[in-house]
């Protein structure tokens, strides 16, 4: 998925995960900044759940390493 300005995502940081927001996106480069109001999450699934909520997406729990709505590969 191509990032969009204002969209949230999470990324590993040390032993946890931090939430970031895209601030600039172009064909050649992109940049993001950390969302200071968000804590460091120590559970990947919790960080993912929070990003879905911030982006206004429907959250589906993972089943066997895939999201419930993702196709089998």
Z-matrix of the N, CA and C atoms (Angstrom, degrees):
N
C 1 1.438
C 2 1.531 1 108.39
N 3 1.318 2 115.81 1 133.68
C 4 1.458 3 120.78 2 178.43
C 5 1.528 4 109.16 3 -77.31
N 6 1.328 5 117.66 4 132.81
C 7 1.470 6 119.23 5 179.29
C 8 1.516 7 111.45 6 -68.18
N 9 1.323 8 115.55 7 153.16
C 10 1.461 9 122.63 8 177.20
C 11 1.514 10 108.47 9 -125.68
N 12 1.322 11 116.73 10 145.07
C 13 1.463 12 121.16 11 178.05
C 14 1.533 13 108.54 12 -57.54
N 15 1.335 14 116.03 13 132.54
C 16 1.457 15 121.69 14 -179.81
C 17 1.516 16 114.03 15 91.79
N 18 1.316 17 117.47 16 -10.98
C 19 1.460 18 121.49 17 -179.47
C 20 1.527 19 110.13 18 -80.23
N 21 1.328 20 116.21 19 142.91
C 22 1.462 21 122.23 20 -179.29
C 23 1.528 22 110.79 21 -95.61
N 24 1.322 23 115.53 22 152.25
C 25 1.457 24 121.63 23 173.90
C 26 1.526 25 107.96 24 -153.33
N 27 1.331 26 117.43 25 164.03
C 28 1.459 27 120.54 26 177.39
C 29 1.512 28 109.19 27 -117.61
N 30 1.326 29 114.58 28 157.02
C 31 1.456 30 120.68 29 -176.85
C 32 1.524 31 108.63 30 -149.75
N 33 1.336 32 117.61 31 145.43
C 34 1.464 33 120.04 32 177.22
C 35 1.533 34 110.94 33 -60.71
N 36 1.322 35 115.01 34 142.09
C 37 1.460 36 121.45 35 175.62
C 38 1.530 37 107.20 36 -148.12
N 39 1.317 38 116.40 37 108.47
C 40 1.460 39 119.83 38 -176.52
C 41 1.519 40 109.88 39 62.92
N 42 1.342 41 116.16 40 -124.02
C 43 1.466 42 121.50 41 179.61
C 44 1.518 43 112.35 42 -96.44
N 45 1.323 44 116.99 43 7.91
C 46 1.454 45 120.04 44 -177.66
C 47 1.517 46 112.27 45 -134.95
N 48 1.315 47 114.83 46 -160.91
C 49 1.458 48 122.10 47 -178.94
C 50 1.518 49 108.54 48 -133.18
N 51 1.327 50 116.10 49 137.15
C 52 1.462 51 121.33 50 177.63
C 53 1.520 52 109.41 51 -115.61
N 54 1.324 53 115.26 52 153.88
C 55 1.454 54 121.15 53 179.88
C 56 1.525 55 108.71 54 -101.46
N 57 1.330 56 114.54 55 134.01
C 58 1.459 57 122.67 56 -178.81
C 59 1.519 58 109.31 57 -125.11
N 60 1.340 59 115.24 58 163.62
C 61 1.461 60 121.70 59 177.92
C 62 1.520 61 108.73 60 -131.32
N 63 1.339 62 116.06 61 131.94
C 64 1.457 63 120.24 62 178.91
C 65 1.521 64 109.49 63 -66.28
N 66 1.339 65 117.34 64 128.80
C 67 1.462 66 122.17 65 179.75
C 68 1.518 67 112.34 66 -108.59
N 69 1.333 68 117.36 67 -22.01
C 70 1.460 69 122.46 68 179.46
C 71 1.517 70 108.65 69 -152.20
N 72 1.326 71 116.12 70 133.74
C 73 1.459 72 120.70 71 178.22
C 74 1.529 73 108.29 72 -140.51
N 75 1.325 74 116.40 73 128.76
C 76 1.463 75 121.91 74 173.46
C 77 1.520 76 108.09 75 -141.71
N 78 1.312 77 116.98 76 178.17
C 79 1.464 78 120.79 77 179.61
C 80 1.523 79 111.30 78 -66.27
N 81 1.324 80 117.47 79 -29.33
C 82 1.465 81 121.52 80 -176.34
C 83 1.529 82 114.39 81 -93.87
N 84 1.320 83 117.27 82 -31.50
C 85 1.470 84 119.27 83 -175.78
C 86 1.524 85 110.95 84 -155.55
N 87 1.315 86 114.72 85 171.35
C 88 1.462 87 121.10 86 175.16
C 89 1.521 88 108.64 87 -154.18
N 90 1.324 89 116.07 88 158.12
C 91 1.459 90 120.07 89 176.99
C 92 1.523 91 109.03 90 -142.92
N 93 1.322 92 114.65 91 156.95
C 94 1.455 93 120.91 92 -177.86
C 95 1.523 94 108.84 93 -143.78
N 96 1.322 95 115.73 94 161.42
C 97 1.458 96 120.00 95 175.54
C 98 1.522 97 108.77 96 -131.25
N 99 1.315 98 115.07 97 151.74
C 100 1.458 99 121.44 98 -179.83
C 101 1.524 100 109.18 99 -69.12
N 102 1.327 101 115.83 100 142.65
C 103 1.456 102 121.18 101 175.22
C 104 1.519 103 106.40 102 -85.07
N 105 1.313 104 117.06 103 103.98
C 106 1.468 105 122.71 104 -172.87
C 107 1.532 106 113.30 105 -63.17
N 108 1.327 107 117.44 106 -30.18
C 109 1.470 108 120.46 107 -177.55
C 110 1.523 109 113.16 108 -74.97
N 111 1.319 110 117.17 109 -12.79
C 112 1.458 111 121.08 110 -177.96
C 113 1.526 112 110.68 111 -94.18
N 114 1.328 113 117.09 112 138.64
C 115 1.470 114 120.23 113 178.40
C 116 1.526 115 111.32 114 -75.72
N 117 1.313 116 116.18 115 172.20
C 118 1.459 117 121.16 116 170.68
C 119 1.525 118 107.03 117 -80.27
N 120 1.312 119 116.55 118 128.49
C 121 1.468 120 121.36 119 179.42
C 122 1.519 121 108.50 120 -95.86
N 123 1.326 122 116.39 121 137.15
C 124 1.463 123 120.95 122 179.67
C 125 1.516 124 112.28 123 -103.24
N 126 1.316 125 116.07 124 3.14
C 127 1.459 126 122.97 125 176.08
C 128 1.524 127 107.36 126 -124.37
N 129 1.314 128 116.41 127 119.05
C 130 1.467 129 122.06 128 -177.48
C 131 1.531 130 111.10 129 -56.52
N 132 1.303 131 116.73 130 -41.61
C 133 1.464 132 121.08 131 -177.86
C 134 1.529 133 111.16 132 -65.34
N 135 1.328 134 117.81 133 -35.99
C 136 1.467 135 121.32 134 177.09
C 137 1.526 136 110.87 135 -67.25
N 138 1.318 137 117.51 136 -40.50
C 139 1.471 138 121.51 137 177.17
C 140 1.519 139 109.79 138 -63.79
N 141 1.308 140 116.15 139 -43.64
C 142 1.466 141 121.37 140 178.91
C 143 1.521 142 110.83 141 -61.47
N 144 1.327 143 115.79 142 -44.01
C 145 1.461 144 121.24 143 179.90
C 146 1.532 145 110.83 144 -61.46
N 147 1.325 146 116.40 145 -41.64
C 148 1.466 147 120.89 146 -179.87
C 149 1.532 148 111.47 147 -66.66
N 150 1.328 149 117.04 148 -40.60
C 151 1.462 150 121.35 149 178.06
C 152 1.533 151 109.85 150 -62.35
N 153 1.314 152 117.27 151 -43.08
C 154 1.465 153 120.18 152 177.80
C 155 1.526 154 110.24 153 -59.42
N 156 1.326 155 116.60 154 -43.35
C 157 1.465 156 120.06 155 -179.46
C 158 1.528 157 110.79 156 -65.04
N 159 1.324 158 117.63 157 -44.36
C 160 1.466 159 121.35 158 179.66
C 161 1.527 160 112.01 159 -62.74
N 162 1.329 161 116.86 160 -35.78
C 163 1.461 162 121.12 161 -179.90
C 164 1.529 163 113.18 162 -83.64
N 165 1.338 164 117.28 163 -8.02
C 166 1.459 165 120.70 164 -179.53
C 167 1.517 166 113.47 165 77.01
N 168 1.325 167 116.77 166 24.61
C 169 1.458 168 122.11 167 -179.78
C 170 1.522 169 109.93 168 -94.53
N 171 1.339 170 116.40 169 157.64
C 172 1.467 171 121.67 170 173.22
C 173 1.521 172 108.41 171 -79.40
N 174 1.315 173 116.11 172 131.88
C 175 1.464 174 121.66 173 -178.96
C 176 1.511 175 109.73 174 -94.00
N 177 1.339 176 116.35 175 128.34
C 178 1.463 177 122.59 176 174.58
C 179 1.514 178 107.88 177 -117.66
N 180 1.338 179 116.68 178 127.70
C 181 1.463 180 119.46 179 177.77
C 182 1.512 181 110.70 180 -62.58
N 183 1.327 182 115.72 181 148.21
C 184 1.458 183 120.50 182 178.65
C 185 1.524 184 110.18 183 -72.38
N 186 1.323 185 115.15 184 140.37
C 187 1.466 186 121.62 185 174.31
C 188 1.519 187 107.18 186 -125.11
N 189 1.310 188 116.93 187 119.32
C 190 1.471 189 121.84 188 179.18
C 191 1.526 190 112.68 189 54.05
N 192 1.332 191 116.23 190 40.82
C 193 1.455 192 119.83 191 176.93
C 194 1.511 193 115.46 192 83.07
N 195 1.351 194 117.70 193 -0.46
C 196 1.454 195 121.18 194 177.64
C 197 1.529 196 108.44 195 -125.52
N 198 1.318 197 116.33 196 157.21
C 199 1.457 198 118.99 197 173.17
C 200 1.510 199 108.95 198 -71.40
N 201 1.306 200 117.10 199 156.15
C 202 1.444 201 121.38 200 -176.33
C 203 1.532 202 111.95 201 -61.51
N 204 1.328 203 117.51 202 -27.90
C 205 1.455 204 119.83 203 -176.84
C 206 1.528 205 113.27 204 -98.75
N 207 1.331 206 118.48 205 -2.41
C 208 1.461 207 119.35 206 -178.61
C 209 1.531 208 110.42 207 -81.55
N 210 1.335 209 116.53 208 142.86
C 211 1.464 210 119.35 209 -179.07
C 212 1.523 211 111.53 210 -73.67
N 213 1.313 212 116.19 211 155.12
C 214 1.465 213 120.70 212 176.09
C 215 1.518 214 108.60 213 -71.33
N 216 1.323 215 116.96 214 145.69
C 217 1.475 216 120.39 215 -179.14
C 218 1.491 217 111.08 216 -99.26
